[in-house]
């Protein structure tokens, strides 16, 4: 499966107010392994930043003045992401901005959805896994043991690379094993998760249960259901 870990930086918080994309960052992943291919582009927005937006990114209108406009990079950007699933933190934000930029180019460009590009929102994943907790990218880095000490400002490619580690941590299930309950244990769990980061992750062989094993499993489950009065925890999570 081909995925693109994706992030943008913009001139403000709402595309409906005419804000534009100023930076795109993409990291290609195939079967949960980074390929080494990335796409990074600064973009001239032809407008000023909203108050506070420039400080968050460290970018300025002056720096972006000689960068290409979105119309100039749209085709190469779409060629990079077409056929992939986009992995985005707070996907509604970035998808809204990309679709707005595409709309300015004319109906022929369509939307991400009309192009068949799927989207996986890591914010939704995090809220499902850690309900009631802060699930910003920085908060998840701390919780999952992802090193983001070098993230002083928001940058699209840097944030996409960090999001890759967070996504792996969210989807490996290692953090929930619960073997440890003290501080040393938490550090050990973080090390387990870190072992699945972009530099270390390897493909894992899929193991298929035999018919005999499945029958033995069902026999055991029948005993557990009888003892629990049909309130077996396994059935609630299976």
Secondary structure as UniProt FT lines:
FT   STRAND          2..10
FT   HELIX           15..17
FT   STRAND          21..30
FT   TURN            31..32
FT   STRAND          33..42
FT   TURN            51..52
FT   HELIX           53..57
FT   HELIX           61..64
FT   TURN            65..66
FT   HELIX           70..81
FT   TURN            82..83
FT   STRAND          85..88
FT   TURN            89..90
FT   HELIX           91..103
FT   TURN            104..105
FT   HELIX           107..109
FT   TURN            112..116
FT   STRAND          118..121
FT   HELIX           122..129
FT   TURN            131..132
FT   HELIX           137..144
FT   TURN            149..150
FT   HELIX           156..172
FT   HELIX           174..176
FT   HELIX           183..194
FT   TURN            195..196
FT   TURN            198..200
FT   HELIX           211..228
FT   HELIX           233..237
//
